[in-house]
Amino acid sequence: MDLTTLTYIFVFGTFGLYFAIAWWARARSTSDFYVANKGVHPVLNGMATGADWMSAASFISMAGLIAFTGYGGSVFLMGWTGGYVLLAMLLAPYLRKHGKFTVPEFIGDRYYSQTARIVAVACLIIASITYIIGQMKGVGVAFSRFLELPFATGLYIGMFVVWVYAVLGGMKGITYTQIAQYVVLIFAYTVPAVFISLHLTGNPIPQIGLGSKMIDGSDMYLLDKLDMIVKELGFNEYTTSKMGSTLNMFAYTMSLMIGTAGLPHVIMRFFTVPSVKAARSSAGWALFFIALLYTVAPAVGAMARLNLINTIQPATGENLVYAERPQWFKNWETTGLLKYEDKNGDGKIQISSDKAKNEMVKIDRDIMVLANPEIAKLPNWVIALVAAGGLAAALSTAAGLLLAISSSISHDLMKGVFVPSISEKGELMASRIVMTLSVLLAGYLGLNPPAFAAGTVALAFGLAASSIFPALMMGIFSKKIGSKAAVAGMLAGIGVTLFYVFQHYGIMFIKGTEFMMGMEKNWFFGIDPKAFGSVGALVNFAVAYIVSKITGPAPDHIQHMVENMRVPAGSAAAHNH
């Protein structure tokens, strides 16, 4: 069966499954819509969290980043997985014990302030909208290549699919849909990796294949061979290249880590389980299900880079003649994500660190995972499976983000602040209307990304890290931080991060990307704007601490509430409260 037919069967077959699940699990109450009636089993919630978490960034972009940055790309693996450890140990159990629907609702309660709640909603919306742009790009990329549709058409289809199951099912529908999407995406990610590892090293386990010898007769380890090839082309060694200074690597990792622990759409998942114990267990299962993909990603990145170079510049030393380029190259050229320019007129494709010689002028990193099975000449059904997996990853996260946005507006702003007398039925309708508008906005931003879209995903983590994470940490572990201190901290943290980011990307937008090549010299201590969330978080903590010293501690009843939240349920201390 041809690739296009198989892709349609896989993609629209999975869409049909998502619709059926959404109808079966449709929300009938606000509790269903926001927290799936707090009845999701920890293992299932761990799987749904994995899908919610493993967005287009994880599935499509991360291995592409690792493929081109080498060792430096490990910041994403360390930051994103480390964030779940923080979430499991420091936040999820306490937030579940508090028992509210949303993150801004907790912040409003803990800091006894509607202003704090409104500021938290604003921070949540800024981070979520920024994050969702990356998901919409992933949807468009997958559709434009595999269904041979224009980018915009693919985006409209993705918007419709998300709208149907998110609006119909709310958190309950999204949860069970995400369980199905996790199964699809993990198979789609690991099956090609097994095939390619087997082909290159003879080992079917990609994680082990990455450190194994090649079976091409060279008697070289895979990473040694990749190091040798990229050095010959003038690039840094794959296994030692870094993303800037050591301080920048640390700041980047920390920003991704605390950003993960502060992302509202992820935290909301832990409100859906029956108990505090289940919240801890759920976080552990989520880490396990995420690790199944994340431990494979370095192998996928390295093998994709090796396959790409070997295809374009074979071991014979003769560069590939453009007129004889393989079919996968032609397929991706039609999307505009792969472009060739014959700068010296020799009709050959070259990859070089020297931009003047580099005649493959554009390889969009986001195509590496999706193109890898085609480059490796895997069966058509594997390529179709990858297309379905990429869409599952993007759609699952988009749905979680849309729910976080809609619940913050309908539950936190309307029900919590502006229209407290609204009925449950009215609130449910408002949630669905807000989600519909959010889908339209997300689609618009996917089609017309702002100037800073290049760093959208990492930037979203930086915004969550600088605003929401410190407020949650101080809310749980500091009894005395009051409302004015928390509000000042959140505003200072997100304010300084946004200023730094917009200053950087604003200059890029005005003067062009070439001007940016020397901008690293003007970075604050050499810290990338996408890693600045960690600095924003420090500013948040510092400002909150200083303001609390001036304004005084939180009231006694709030301090007792915090103590009660931190004491394990069922303990002797809990009975004394």
Secondary structure as UniProt FT lines:
FT   HELIX           3..24
FT   HELIX           30..35
FT   HELIX           36..38
FT   HELIX           42..53
FT   HELIX           57..61
FT   HELIX           62..69
FT   HELIX           70..73
FT   HELIX           74..86
FT   HELIX           87..91
FT   HELIX           92..98
FT   HELIX           103..110
FT   TURN            111..112
FT   HELIX           114..146
FT   HELIX           151..201
FT   HELIX           206..209
FT   TURN            210..211
FT   HELIX           222..232
FT   TURN            233..234
FT   TURN            238..240
FT   HELIX           246..262
FT   HELIX           264..267
FT   HELIX           268..271
FT   HELIX           276..294
FT   TURN            295..296
FT   HELIX           297..312
FT   TURN            315..316
FT   HELIX           322..324
FT   HELIX           327..333
FT   TURN            334..336
FT   STRAND          338..339
FT   TURN            355..357
FT   STRAND          362..363
FT   HELIX           365..367
FT   HELIX           368..375
FT   TURN            376..377
FT   HELIX           380..407
FT   HELIX           408..418
FT   TURN            420..421
FT   HELIX           424..447
FT   HELIX           451..455
FT   HELIX           456..477
FT   HELIX           483..511
FT   HELIX           513..522
FT   HELIX           524..526
FT   HELIX           529..531
FT   HELIX           533..551
FT   HELIX           556..566
FT   TURN            569..570
FT   HELIX           572..576
//
